[in-house]
Amino acid sequence: MSRGTLIDLLYLVSATTFILALKGLGSPKRARMGNIIAAVGMLIAVVATFFKQVDGHNLNHVPLILIAMAIGIVVAVPTARYVRMTAMPQLVAIFNGVGGGAAALVSITEFVHIHSTRPATYVTLEVLLGVLIGTVSFSGSAIAFAKLQELMTGRPVTYPGQQILNAIFGLAGLVIIIIILVTGQTLLLWILLILAFILGIAFVLPIGGADVPVLISLLNSFTGLAVAASGFTLGSNLLIVAGTLVGASGILLTRLMSKAMGRSLSNVLFSAFGSVITAAAGGADQRPVRSGSPEDAAVLLSFASRVAIIPGYGLAVAQAQHVLRELAEELEAKGIEVFYAIHPVAGRMPGHMNVLLAEANVPYEQLLELDEANSEIQTADVALVVGANDTVNPAAKDDKTSPIYGMPIINADMAENVLFFKRSMRPGFAGIENELLYNPKTTLVFGDAKDTLTKIVAAVKAS
C-alpha cells in the first residue's frame, strides 16, 4: 500500500469519527464519548498530515507547525479544564471565531500563493468566499463573546438605517468579489478583508444578549462553511467533509434553537429582541407577592407526593447542581417522586442543562424534555423553579403583545404549588416581567440558589 493510499484511508477514518461524534453529541448520555471519538479522529488526521506529500514534497516548516501546536495546547487545555459551565456559550463563541479566522488566513495565504499562476475562476471564488465568510465569523464571534462575557452591553446596539447599512456592506463584499474575479486586482482582497471584518461586527451589534446563543450557532455554521471553502482551495477532502458537517449541524442547531424560542431566525437576527427592560422590571410594579423562607419551602416539599424540578441559568451561575441532586435524594428517601423538567434552551444552549445535571450524577431517566415534562407536571404537587425565569413565563402563552409570545415554555403554573427561587424581582434574560411571580400558587424564596438549597436540605433532613 502506497503512502498516499494509507493517508487517504486515515483521512476516511477521521471523517467517519466526526460523523459518529456528532451522533454521540445528540444525547447527554453519549456526549462524553462523542467528544472522545472526535478528538481521536482529529489526532489521526493531524498525525497523517505530517506524512502527506504535496507535489512530491514532504510537509514544510515542521518546526514552526510544532511550535504553533504547542502554543495552542498551552492555551486550550487550561481553558477547557477550568471554564465554568455558565461560560460555555462564550467559550464556544471564541472557538468559532478562532476557527473562522484560521480559515480566512488560509484563504488569504492561498490567494497570494496562486495569484501569479492565474488559476481557474472557481478556485479564486473558493478562496474569496473563504476570506469573506471566515472573517465575518471571526469578528462577529468576537462581539458575541464580548456580549456574553459582559465586556460590553448585552443589549442591542442600534442606530437608524442599521439593517440597510448592513445590507450595503454585504452587497459591497459580493461586488468586490466579482471585480476581483474579473480583473484579478490583489489590492481589492485587503479591502474585502476590512469590509468583511466590519460586516461581522455590524451584523452582531443589534442582536440582544438573550439571542446571542442562537447567533453563536449560526456563526458556527459560517465557520464550517469557511473551513469547507478552505478544503476546496487546498484540495483536502477531509476539510471539506469536516467543514460541511459543522456547517450543516450549525444550521440545524440554529433552527432548533429558534423553534425552542418560538421565533423565526429572521426575527432573532433583525428584531433586536431583549432590548427593552420594562418599567415594572425596574421595580415600579408594586403588586404583592407571597414569599417564604427556606424552612417554609422544606415543609411544602416534605408533604408533597410528586415534585417537578425546573432548573435554569441561575442554577448554573450558583453552581448549585450538586446540592439540588442532594435535595432530590432526600425527598426520594421520604418516598417522594422527583423528576426534572428541562427546557430545550435551559442554560442558554441546547443540552446545556442536561450536561450540568449529568455532572452532578442526576439519573438520565429523571430528565424529561419539554413535551413529556408538561404532560407530567400537571400531576405534580410542587413545581420547584430554580434559576429559571423566561422558560416558565406564562406571557409566552397568554400575552400576544409580549416579545416571547409563542415561545414553548415549561408549564410550571399547572402544578398545584410553585416554589420560585430568585435572587430578586429583576426580570430574566429577556428583560420582561414574569406573571408567574404574582400567581396565587407561587411562593417566592429569595437568595442565592446554592445557599437556599443548602438550608432546605438541612431542614428536610431534620423533619
TORRO-225588 format. One record per residue (C-alpha): residue in one letter; residue number from 1; x, y, z. Coordinates in pm, whole numbers, plus 50000, padded with zeros to 5 digits. Each point is the difference from the previous one (the first is absolute). Layout:
<nodes>
+------+------+-------+-------+-------+
: resn : resi :    c1 :    c2 :    c3 :
+------+------+-------+-------+-------+
:    A :  NUM :     X :     Y :     Z :
...
+------+------+-------+-------+-------+
</nodes>
This chain:
<nodes>
+------+------+-------+-------+-------+
: resn : resi :    c1 :    c2 :    c3 :
+------+------+-------+-------+-------+
:    M :    1 : 50000 : 50000 : 50000 :
:    S :    2 : 50142 : 50337 : 49899 :
:    R :    3 : 50044 : 50288 : 50242 :
:    G :    4 : 49735 : 50205 : 49824 :
:    T :    5 : 49743 : 49720 : 50018 :
:    L :    6 : 50069 : 49943 : 50369 :
:    I :    7 : 49959 : 50370 : 50078 :
:    D :    8 : 49673 : 50013 : 49804 :
:    L :    9 : 49872 : 49702 : 50202 :
:    L :   10 : 50099 : 50173 : 50324 :
:    Y :   11 : 49815 : 50313 : 49886 :
:    L :   12 : 49695 : 49783 : 49927 :
:    V :   13 : 50020 : 49858 : 50353 :
:    S :   14 : 50019 : 50355 : 50137 :
:    A :   15 : 49699 : 50113 : 49800 :
:    T :   16 : 49806 : 49699 : 50128 :
:    T :   17 : 50087 : 50081 : 50361 :
:    F :   18 : 49872 : 50355 : 49953 :
:    I :   19 : 49663 : 49865 : 49886 :
:    L :   20 : 49987 : 49754 : 50291 :
:    A :   21 : 50096 : 50282 : 50239 :
:    L :   22 : 49708 : 50215 : 49883 :
:    K :   23 : 49769 : 49704 : 50057 :
:    G :   24 : 50138 : 49959 : 50353 :
:    L :   25 : 49960 : 50368 : 50080 :
:    G :   26 : 49627 : 49968 : 49935 :
:    S :   27 : 49952 : 49848 : 50347 :
:    P :   28 : 50144 : 50103 : 50340 :
:    K :   29 : 50055 : 49632 : 50075 :
:    R :   30 : 50229 : 49962 : 49697 :
:    A :   31 : 50139 : 50353 : 49980 :
:    R :   32 : 50324 : 49928 : 50188 :
:    M :   33 : 50076 : 49702 : 49775 :
:    G :   34 : 49912 : 50211 : 49696 :
:    N :   35 : 50259 : 50258 : 50101 :
:    I :   36 : 50263 : 49729 : 50051 :
:    I :   37 : 49925 : 49847 : 49659 :
:    A :   38 : 50032 : 50342 : 49833 :
:    A :   39 : 50330 : 50066 : 50179 :
:    V :   40 : 50142 : 49664 : 49889 :
:    G :   41 : 49889 : 50067 : 49643 :
:    M :   42 : 50164 : 50342 : 50000 :
:    L :   43 : 50321 : 49852 : 50142 :
:    I :   44 : 50009 : 49741 : 49721 :
:    A :   45 : 49949 : 50275 : 49739 :
:    V :   46 : 50274 : 50222 : 50145 :
:    V :   47 : 50255 : 49716 : 50021 :
:    A :   48 : 49917 : 49884 : 49646 :
:    T :   49 : 50047 : 50352 : 49866 :
:    F :   50 : 50363 : 50006 : 50119 :
:    F :   51 : 50076 : 49712 : 49764 :
:    K :   52 : 49804 : 50133 : 49702 :
:    Q :   53 : 50187 : 50101 : 49687 :
:    V :   54 : 49895 : 50290 : 49779 :
:    D :   55 : 50136 : 50001 : 49644 :
:    G :   56 : 50256 : 49741 : 50109 :
:    H :   57 : 50127 : 50208 : 50293 :
:    N :   58 : 49962 : 49937 : 50372 :
:    L :   59 : 49834 : 50248 : 50237 :
:    N :   60 : 50197 : 50325 : 50035 :
:    H :   61 : 50064 : 50214 : 50308 :
:    V :   62 : 49950 : 49709 : 50241 :
:    P :   63 : 50177 : 50175 : 50295 :
:    L :   64 : 49773 : 50304 : 49967 :
:    I :   65 : 49694 : 49777 : 49983 :
:    L :   66 : 50107 : 49815 : 50316 :
:    I :   67 : 50060 : 50329 : 50182 :
:    A :   68 : 49654 : 50124 : 49900 :
:    M :   69 : 49844 : 49673 : 50119 :
:    A :   70 : 50182 : 50026 : 50333 :
:    I :   71 : 49871 : 50356 : 50049 :
:    G :   72 : 49648 : 49881 : 49919 :
:    I :   73 : 50024 : 49720 : 50257 :
:    V :   74 : 50128 : 50236 : 50269 :
:    V :   75 : 49705 : 50233 : 49940 :
:    A :   76 : 49726 : 49744 : 49936 :
:    V :   77 : 50051 : 49740 : 50273 :
:    P :   78 : 49973 : 50235 : 50304 :
:    T :   79 : 49715 : 50188 : 49832 :
:    A :   80 : 49799 : 49683 : 49940 :
:    R :   81 : 50071 : 49855 : 50345 :
:    Y :   82 : 49916 : 50304 : 50209 :
:    V :   83 : 49719 : 50168 : 49805 :
:    R :   84 : 49669 : 50003 : 50187 :
:    M :   85 : 49691 : 49851 : 49841 :
:    T :   86 : 49840 : 50344 : 50018 :
:    A :   87 : 50281 : 50131 : 49778 :
:    M :   88 : 49963 : 49724 : 49742 :
:    P :   89 : 49804 : 50214 : 49746 :
:    Q :   90 : 50272 : 50266 : 49986 :
:    L :   91 : 50269 : 49731 : 49982 :
:    V :   92 : 49822 : 49852 : 49700 :
:    A :   93 : 49980 : 50350 : 49851 :
:    I :   94 : 50374 : 50062 : 50028 :
:    F :   95 : 50078 : 49652 : 49863 :
:    N :   96 : 49775 : 50077 : 49703 :
:    G :   97 : 50181 : 50328 : 49946 :
:    V :   98 : 50342 : 49836 : 50007 :
:    G :   99 : 49885 : 49738 : 49749 :
:    G :  100 : 49855 : 50262 : 49767 :
:    G :  101 : 50312 : 50216 : 50028 :
:    A :  102 : 50225 : 49702 : 49925 :
:    A :  103 : 49794 : 49913 : 49691 :
:    A :  104 : 50022 : 50362 : 49881 :
:    L :  105 : 50380 : 50006 : 50047 :
:    V :  106 : 50036 : 49677 : 49804 :
:    S :  107 : 49794 : 50151 : 49717 :
:    I :  108 : 50204 : 50323 : 50001 :
:    T :  109 : 50328 : 49807 : 49991 :
:    E :  110 : 49876 : 49780 : 49719 :
:    F :  111 : 49878 : 50303 : 49801 :
:    V :  112 : 50344 : 50162 : 50020 :
:    H :  113 : 50160 : 49666 : 49907 :
:    I :  114 : 49784 : 49924 : 49697 :
:    H :  115 : 49952 : 50355 : 49871 :
:    S :  116 : 50297 : 49985 : 49764 :
:    T :  117 : 49893 : 49665 : 49855 :
:    R :  118 : 49663 : 50131 : 49875 :
:    P :  119 : 49791 : 49706 : 50125 :
:    A :  120 : 49651 : 49911 : 49884 :
:    T :  121 : 49731 : 50249 : 50098 :
:    Y :  122 : 49826 : 49754 : 50234 :
:    V :  123 : 50324 : 49955 : 50198 :
:    T :  124 : 50028 : 50374 : 50060 :
:    L :  125 : 49632 : 50013 : 50092 :
:    E :  126 : 50053 : 49728 : 50264 :
:    V :  127 : 50287 : 50200 : 50149 :
:    L :  128 : 49808 : 50327 : 50009 :
:    L :  129 : 49693 : 49840 : 50157 :
:    G :  130 : 50229 : 49852 : 50266 :
:    V :  131 : 50133 : 50349 : 50075 :
:    L :  132 : 49653 : 50157 : 50014 :
:    I :  133 : 49824 : 49734 : 50208 :
:    G :  134 : 50295 : 49926 : 50229 :
:    T :  135 : 50061 : 50366 : 50082 :
:    V :  136 : 49630 : 50067 : 50068 :
:    S :  137 : 49999 : 49700 : 50235 :
:    F :  138 : 50318 : 50120 : 50173 :
:    S :  139 : 49892 : 50358 : 50074 :
:    G :  140 : 49637 : 49906 : 50067 :
:    S :  141 : 50102 : 49729 : 50248 :
:    A :  142 : 50229 : 50246 : 50177 :
:    I :  143 : 49707 : 50237 : 50059 :
:    A :  144 : 49776 : 49710 : 50108 :
:    F :  145 : 50268 : 49897 : 50252 :
:    A :  146 : 50025 : 50357 : 50130 :
:    K :  147 : 49621 : 50018 : 50048 :
:    L :  148 : 49977 : 49670 : 50190 :
:    Q :  149 : 50311 : 50073 : 50206 :
:    E :  150 : 49850 : 50342 : 50086 :
:    L :  151 : 50302 : 50182 : 49860 :
:    M :  152 : 49741 : 50214 : 49823 :
:    T :  153 : 49627 : 50051 : 50035 :
:    G :  154 : 49786 : 49698 : 49925 :
:    R :  155 : 49720 : 50220 : 49867 :
:    P :  156 : 49966 : 50060 : 49626 :
:    V :  157 : 50215 : 50284 : 49870 :
:    T :  158 : 49785 : 50164 : 49736 :
:    Y :  159 : 49989 : 50316 : 49790 :
:    P :  160 : 49774 : 50128 : 49720 :
:    G :  161 : 50038 : 49818 : 49669 :
:    Q :  162 : 50215 : 49729 : 50153 :
:    Q :  163 : 49855 : 49705 : 49809 :
:    I :  164 : 50020 : 50192 : 49674 :
:    L :  165 : 50365 : 50082 : 50066 :
:    N :  166 : 50071 : 49634 : 50080 :
:    A :  167 : 49838 : 49899 : 49672 :
:    I :  168 : 50219 : 50253 : 49818 :
:    F :  169 : 50310 : 49852 : 50167 :
:    G :  170 : 49896 : 49651 : 49890 :
:    L :  171 : 49928 : 50102 : 49642 :
:    A :  172 : 50326 : 50196 : 49984 :
:    G :  173 : 50189 : 49686 : 50102 :
:    L :  174 : 49838 : 49800 : 49721 :
:    V :  175 : 50072 : 50276 : 49748 :
:    I :  176 : 50368 : 50008 : 50101 :
:    I :  177 : 50021 : 49622 : 49957 :
:    I :  178 : 49859 : 50031 : 49648 :
:    I :  179 : 50245 : 50280 : 49914 :
:    I :  180 : 50295 : 49793 : 50127 :
:    L :  181 : 49884 : 49703 : 49792 :
:    V :  182 : 49982 : 50219 : 49689 :
:    T :  183 : 50308 : 50220 : 50046 :
:    G :  184 : 50223 : 49800 : 50236 :
:    Q :  185 : 50081 : 50310 : 50207 :
:    T :  186 : 50190 : 49883 : 50309 :
:    L :  187 : 49949 : 50327 : 50188 :
:    L :  188 : 49625 : 49943 : 50008 :
:    L :  189 : 50056 : 49688 : 50212 :
:    W :  190 : 50106 : 50217 : 50293 :
:    I :  191 : 49698 : 50225 : 49950 :
:    L :  192 : 49781 : 49688 : 50005 :
:    L :  193 : 50170 : 49890 : 50322 :
:    I :  194 : 49934 : 50335 : 50172 :
:    L :  195 : 49642 : 50010 : 49875 :
:    A :  196 : 49931 : 49646 : 50122 :
:    F :  197 : 50147 : 50085 : 50341 :
:    I :  198 : 49770 : 50302 : 50033 :
:    L :  199 : 49701 : 49799 : 49873 :
:    G :  200 : 50051 : 49735 : 50269 :
:    I :  201 : 49995 : 50266 : 50273 :
:    A :  202 : 49704 : 50188 : 49851 :
:    F :  203 : 49808 : 49674 : 49957 :
:    V :  204 : 50028 : 49905 : 50369 :
:    L :  205 : 49965 : 50339 : 50173 :
:    P :  206 : 49619 : 50032 : 49963 :
:    I :  207 : 49935 : 49653 : 50145 :
:    G :  208 : 49902 : 49994 : 50368 :
:    G :  209 : 50173 : 49784 : 50258 :
:    A :  210 : 49700 : 49766 : 50030 :
:    D :  211 : 50045 : 49902 : 49636 :
:    V :  212 : 50379 : 49978 : 49986 :
:    P :  213 : 50005 : 49620 : 50056 :
:    V :  214 : 49792 : 49959 : 49683 :
:    L :  215 : 50241 : 50232 : 49822 :
:    I :  216 : 50298 : 49794 : 50120 :
:    S :  217 : 49848 : 49692 : 49842 :
:    L :  218 : 49957 : 50187 : 49672 :
:    L :  219 : 50358 : 50130 : 50011 :
:    N :  220 : 50112 : 49644 : 50068 :
:    S :  221 : 49835 : 49905 : 49673 :
:    F :  222 : 50182 : 50288 : 49826 :
:    T :  223 : 50331 : 49871 : 50135 :
:    G :  224 : 49921 : 49655 : 49863 :
:    L :  225 : 49930 : 50144 : 49656 :
:    A :  226 : 50326 : 50196 : 50011 :
:    V :  227 : 50190 : 49683 : 50091 :
:    A :  228 : 49829 : 49812 : 49716 :
:    A :  229 : 50102 : 50279 : 49760 :
:    S :  230 : 50358 : 49963 : 50123 :
:    G :  231 : 49973 : 49627 : 49936 :
:    F :  232 : 49906 : 50062 : 49637 :
:    T :  233 : 50285 : 50249 : 49969 :
:    L :  234 : 50259 : 49761 : 50143 :
:    G :  235 : 49858 : 49690 : 49834 :
:    S :  236 : 49934 : 49841 : 50342 :
:    N :  237 : 49701 : 49766 : 50007 :
:    L :  238 : 50026 : 49977 : 50378 :
:    L :  239 : 49958 : 50376 : 50045 :
:    I :  240 : 49709 : 49997 : 49758 :
:    V :  241 : 49825 : 49724 : 50197 :
:    A :  242 : 50078 : 50152 : 50342 :
:    G :  243 : 49897 : 50350 : 49895 :
:    T :  244 : 49679 : 49880 : 49839 :
:    L :  245 : 49909 : 49801 : 50311 :
:    V :  246 : 50053 : 50308 : 50219 :
:    G :  247 : 49811 : 50222 : 49758 :
:    A :  248 : 49702 : 49766 : 49970 :
:    S :  249 : 49979 : 49917 : 50372 :
:    G :  250 : 50032 : 50370 : 50085 :
:    I :  251 : 49705 : 50088 : 49778 :
:    L :  252 : 49790 : 49716 : 50148 :
:    L :  253 : 50088 : 50108 : 50353 :
:    T :  254 : 49913 : 50360 : 49917 :
:    R :  255 : 49659 : 49892 : 49874 :
:    L :  256 : 49941 : 49784 : 50308 :
:    M :  257 : 50089 : 50288 : 50232 :
:    S :  258 : 49776 : 50240 : 49812 :
:    K :  259 : 49716 : 49749 : 50018 :
:    A :  260 : 50059 : 49950 : 50373 :
:    M :  261 : 49963 : 50376 : 50043 :
:    G :  262 : 49687 : 50004 : 49784 :
:    R :  263 : 50152 : 50245 : 49752 :
:    S :  264 : 50133 : 50005 : 49647 :
:    L :  265 : 50368 : 50049 : 49926 :
:    S :  266 : 49929 : 50329 : 49825 :
:    N :  267 : 49821 : 50120 : 50314 :
:    V :  268 : 50303 : 49910 : 50211 :
:    L :  269 : 50243 : 50176 : 49768 :
:    F :  270 : 49804 : 50315 : 49923 :
:    S :  271 : 49750 : 50070 : 50282 :
:    A :  272 : 50244 : 50122 : 50270 :
:    F :  273 : 49827 : 49771 : 50252 :
:    G :  274 : 50106 : 50059 : 50359 :
:    S :  275 : 50056 : 50369 : 49956 :
:    V :  276 : 49725 : 50129 : 50225 :
:    I :  277 : 49988 : 49963 : 50376 :
:    T :  278 : 49647 : 50077 : 50111 :
:    A :  279 : 49926 : 50262 : 50258 :
:    A :  280 : 49857 : 49731 : 50222 :
:    A :  281 : 50327 : 49812 : 49983 :
:    G :  282 : 50177 : 50298 : 50146 :
:    G :  283 : 49790 : 49978 : 50313 :
:    A :  284 : 49697 : 50216 : 49914 :
:    D :  285 : 49760 : 49706 : 50023 :
:    Q :  286 : 49868 : 50005 : 50356 :
:    R :  287 : 49774 : 49694 : 49976 :
:    P :  288 : 50032 : 49778 : 50307 :
:    V :  289 : 50178 : 49666 : 49981 :
:    R :  290 : 50003 : 49714 : 50246 :
:    S :  291 : 50344 : 49922 : 50136 :
:    G :  292 : 50129 : 49739 : 50241 :
:    S :  293 : 50311 : 49875 : 50172 :
:    P :  294 : 50208 : 49693 : 49908 :
:    E :  295 : 49841 : 49828 : 50299 :
:    D :  296 : 49652 : 50071 : 49860 :
:    A :  297 : 50110 : 49854 : 49668 :
:    A :  298 : 50135 : 49689 : 50175 :
:    V :  299 : 49664 : 49940 : 50167 :
:    L :  300 : 49810 : 50033 : 49673 :
:    L :  301 : 50240 : 49763 : 49823 :
:    S :  302 : 49995 : 49744 : 50284 :
:    F :  303 : 49619 : 49967 : 49983 :
:    A :  304 : 49992 : 49964 : 49621 :
:    S :  305 : 49951 : 49672 : 49817 :
:    R :  306 : 50148 : 50112 : 49669 :
:    V :  307 : 50249 : 50282 : 49933 :
:    A :  308 : 50098 : 50146 : 49662 :
:    I :  309 : 50336 : 50178 : 50003 :
:    I :  310 : 50040 : 50267 : 49731 :
:    P :  311 : 50365 : 50115 : 49981 :
:    G :  312 : 50130 : 50302 : 49812 :
:    Y :  313 : 50302 : 50219 : 49942 :
:    G :  314 : 49993 : 50129 : 50359 :
:    L :  315 : 50067 : 49646 : 50123 :
:    A :  316 : 50312 : 49987 : 49782 :
:    V :  317 : 50119 : 50342 : 50120 :
:    A :  318 : 49966 : 49894 : 50363 :
:    Q :  319 : 50169 : 49664 : 49928 :
:    A :  320 : 49718 : 49843 : 50197 :
:    Q :  321 : 49949 : 49681 : 49797 :
:    H :  322 : 50161 : 49773 : 50261 :
:    V :  323 : 49790 : 50139 : 50285 :
:    L :  324 : 49690 : 49969 : 49782 :
:    R :  325 : 50076 : 49632 : 49940 :
:    E :  326 : 50049 : 49956 : 50376 :
:    L :  327 : 49658 : 50155 : 50063 :
:    A :  328 : 49842 : 49768 : 49745 :
:    E :  329 : 50159 : 49698 : 50169 :
:    E :  330 : 49872 : 50111 : 50341 :
:    L :  331 : 49647 : 50038 : 49861 :
:    E :  332 : 50019 : 49659 : 49832 :
:    A :  333 : 50112 : 49848 : 50331 :
:    K :  334 : 49668 : 50124 : 50139 :
:    G :  335 : 49809 : 49824 : 49721 :
:    I :  336 : 49945 : 50317 : 49792 :
:    E :  337 : 50024 : 49962 : 49622 :
:    V :  338 : 50232 : 50252 : 49834 :
:    F :  339 : 50055 : 50085 : 49633 :
:    Y :  340 : 50172 : 50284 : 49815 :
:    A :  341 : 49824 : 50208 : 49735 :
:    I :  342 : 50262 : 50120 : 49751 :
:    H :  343 : 49935 : 50277 : 49748 :
:    P :  344 : 50191 : 49962 : 49669 :
:    V :  345 : 50202 : 50318 : 50061 :
:    A :  346 : 50027 : 49980 : 50381 :
:    G :  347 : 50345 : 50129 : 50083 :
:    R :  348 : 50004 : 50197 : 49671 :
:    M :  349 : 50119 : 49718 : 49772 :
:    P :  350 : 49825 : 49676 : 49890 :
:    G :  351 : 50099 : 49717 : 50231 :
:    H :  352 : 50181 : 50243 : 50231 :
:    M :  353 : 49786 : 49919 : 50304 :
:    N :  354 : 50004 : 49625 : 49930 :
:    V :  355 : 50380 : 50003 : 50008 :
:    L :  356 : 50005 : 50208 : 50318 :
:    L :  357 : 49770 : 49757 : 50180 :
:    A :  358 : 50184 : 49698 : 49862 :
:    E :  359 : 50315 : 50148 : 50156 :
:    A :  360 : 49819 : 49976 : 50335 :
:    N :  361 : 49908 : 49634 : 49928 :
:    V :  362 : 49628 : 50067 : 49960 :
:    P :  363 : 49848 : 49684 : 49840 :
:    Y :  364 : 49928 : 50051 : 49630 :
:    E :  365 : 49658 : 49838 : 50029 :
:    Q :  366 : 49889 : 50284 : 50230 :
:    L :  367 : 50071 : 50264 : 49734 :
:    L :  368 : 49680 : 50065 : 49805 :
:    E :  369 : 49993 : 50213 : 49686 :
:    L :  370 : 49745 : 50274 : 49942 :
:    D :  371 : 49696 : 49809 : 49869 :
:    E :  372 : 50034 : 49705 : 50236 :
:    A :  373 : 50070 : 50232 : 50294 :
:    N :  374 : 49688 : 50208 : 49933 :
:    S :  375 : 49782 : 49690 : 49990 :
:    E :  376 : 50140 : 49886 : 50337 :
:    I :  377 : 50013 : 50335 : 50180 :
:    Q :  378 : 49622 : 50019 : 50021 :
:    T :  379 : 50010 : 49723 : 50259 :
:    A :  380 : 50279 : 50157 : 50207 :
:    D :  381 : 49927 : 50129 : 50347 :
:    V :  382 : 50290 : 50246 : 49979 :
:    A :  383 : 50185 : 50154 : 49707 :
:    L :  384 : 50340 : 50109 : 50131 :
:    V :  385 : 50139 : 50275 : 49771 :
:    V :  386 : 50373 : 50043 : 50063 :
:    G :  387 : 50161 : 50280 : 49803 :
:    A :  388 : 49761 : 49983 : 49705 :
:    N :  389 : 49793 : 50300 : 49897 :
:    D :  390 : 49915 : 50055 : 49634 :
:    T :  391 : 49955 : 49627 : 49937 :
:    V :  392 : 49707 : 49990 : 50248 :
:    N :  393 : 49848 : 50340 : 49921 :
:    P :  394 : 49625 : 49964 : 49925 :
:    A :  395 : 50018 : 50311 : 49781 :
:    A :  396 : 50126 : 49770 : 49726 :
:    K :  397 : 49654 : 49839 : 50001 :
:    D :  398 : 49769 : 50279 : 50105 :
:    D :  399 : 50134 : 50340 : 49892 :
:    K :  400 : 49997 : 50058 : 49625 :
:    T :  401 : 50183 : 50330 : 50049 :
:    S :  402 : 50292 : 49833 : 50176 :
:    P :  403 : 50325 : 49960 : 49802 :
:    I :  404 : 50017 : 49635 : 50114 :
:    Y :  405 : 49643 : 49920 : 49897 :
:    G :  406 : 49993 : 49662 : 49829 :
:    M :  407 : 50317 : 49870 : 50165 :
:    P :  408 : 49948 : 49648 : 50138 :
:    I :  409 : 50034 : 50006 : 50380 :
:    I :  410 : 49995 : 49764 : 50297 :
:    N :  411 : 49647 : 50029 : 50140 :
:    A :  412 : 50100 : 50046 : 50363 :
:    D :  413 : 49669 : 50172 : 50069 :
:    M :  414 : 49819 : 49670 : 49939 :
:    A :  415 : 50143 : 49846 : 50319 :
:    E :  416 : 49803 : 50023 : 50323 :
:    N :  417 : 50265 : 50221 : 50163 :
:    V :  418 : 50300 : 50192 : 49867 :
:    L :  419 : 50322 : 50067 : 50191 :
:    F :  420 : 50195 : 50268 : 49816 :
:    F :  421 : 50363 : 50061 : 50098 :
:    K :  422 : 50129 : 50344 : 49898 :
:    R :  423 : 50268 : 50243 : 50110 :
:    S :  424 : 49767 : 50297 : 49952 :
:    M :  425 : 49695 : 50119 : 49809 :
:    R :  426 : 50212 : 50097 : 49701 :
:    P :  427 : 49888 : 49853 : 49666 :
:    G :  428 : 50169 : 49714 : 49819 :
:    F :  429 : 50228 : 50008 : 49697 :
:    A :  430 : 49720 : 50117 : 49769 :
:    G :  431 : 49950 : 50310 : 50216 :
:    I :  432 : 49623 : 49961 : 50050 :
:    E :  433 : 49774 : 49952 : 50302 :
:    N :  434 : 49906 : 49646 : 50103 :
:    E :  435 : 49633 : 49966 : 50098 :
:    L :  436 : 50071 : 49669 : 50171 :
:    L :  437 : 50155 : 50196 : 50287 :
:    Y :  438 : 49657 : 50147 : 50081 :
:    N :  439 : 49804 : 49677 : 49963 :
:    P :  440 : 49817 : 49910 : 50326 :
:    K :  441 : 50156 : 49652 : 49977 :
:    T :  442 : 50353 : 50142 : 50007 :
:    T :  443 : 50222 : 50038 : 50305 :
:    L :  444 : 50321 : 50195 : 49940 :
:    V :  445 : 50317 : 49910 : 50188 :
:    F :  446 : 50261 : 50272 : 49958 :
:    G :  447 : 50374 : 49943 : 50016 :
:    D :  448 : 50287 : 49820 : 49834 :
:    A :  449 : 49879 : 49666 : 49863 :
:    K :  450 : 50283 : 49798 : 50154 :
:    D :  451 : 49960 : 50154 : 50347 :
:    T :  452 : 49622 : 49961 : 49987 :
:    L :  453 : 50019 : 49637 : 49891 :
:    T :  454 : 50257 : 49924 : 50271 :
:    K :  455 : 49765 : 50134 : 50266 :
:    I :  456 : 49707 : 49807 : 49854 :
:    V :  457 : 50200 : 49675 : 49997 :
:    A :  458 : 50087 : 50050 : 50366 :
:    A :  459 : 49636 : 50068 : 50086 :
:    V :  460 : 49875 : 49697 : 49805 :
:    K :  461 : 50253 : 49776 : 50177 :
:    A :  462 : 49887 : 50133 : 50337 :
:    S :  463 : 49628 : 49949 : 49928 :
+------+------+-------+-------+-------+
</nodes>
